Amino acid sequence: MTKVLVLHGPNLNLLGEREPELYGSEGLESIDRRLKEEGESLGLEVRTLQSNHEGVLIDAIHEARGWADALIVNPAGLTHTSVALRDAIAAVLLPAIEVHLTNIFGREKFRRKSITAGACRGVIAGFGPEGYLMALRSVAKILHVEG
């Protein structure tokens, strides 16, 4: 079975509580559950990980090269600051899609630049939790997986 690692960056463990007017009311556990269900229907095994620590995310990306076929990454605040995370995504040579719940390009000026996007196949932003599912469906198409 084709395997996908979904990484959630800093503060995404607070989804549903943190600024619901921006990020919505759905919690991370619910998003992960929907990802796994959608993955199953697409013939994908989905593993998820959330961390508030850059090094944990980087280590997970490095480990993924031994078992995963693709990455979906929401770097959260690290999007705008982490060259190390960008380099890890680029180094593993797995197709990656960057996801953001909000449209980062329509927010504060400091959020409009993504350091990590250049290492990804594409970026999905502004569709809330549905963006993760869009990314998963895109991964299935990129990898030509039959559901």
Secondary structure by P-SEA (a helix, b strand, c coil): cbbbbbbbcccccccccccccccccccaaaaaaaaaaaaaaaccbbbbbbbccaaaaaaaaaaacccccbbbbcccccccccaaaaaaaaaaccbbbbbbcccccccccccccccccccccccccccccaaaaaaaaaaaaaacccc
